[in-house]
Amino acid sequence: MADEDQIIETIDENGNVIKFELFDIVEVDEQEYALLLPVEDEESDEVVLMRLSKDGDEYLFETIDDDEEFDRVAEYVESLEDEDEE
């Protein structure tokens, strides 16, 4: 029996609640990042990357504001996808 989907709710800059399914967690340079899929838009194959930090027992999902950091994580995720296709 499959685990229940992990749904993450975030609030965008306009105050709208957006739901994501937690697709995977990857670690890059000793920092964890969450790969999230939009729940509302099942047609989209867009993956959202967010930095994952822990506050006690709570996980916090943070936007990656640093372009260099984002690119590094995106490249890592793409390299994983390439390995899966081989």
C-alpha positions, 0 to 999 in steps of 0.5 A, a space after each residue: 500500500 502506497 504512502 499517502 501523498 505528502 501535501 505541502 501548503 505554501 503562501 505566495 506573494 499575493 497571499 494565495 495558498 498553493 498546494 504542492 506534493 512533495 516529490 523528493 528531497 535531495 542534498 546538495 552541499 550538505 543542504 537539503 532541498 525539496 522537489 515539489 509538484 503543483 497539485 492544482 496543475 496536474 498537466 504541468 511537469 514543472 518542479 518547484 525547488 525549495 530549500 529545506 530547513 528544520 526548526 525543531 521538529 518542523 520542516 520549513 520550506 524556503 524560496 531559493 533567492 540566490 541564483 547561483 544556489 538555485 542553478 547548482 541545485 537545478 543542475 544536480 536534479 537534472 543530472 539525476 534525471 539523466 541517470 534515470 533515463 539511461 
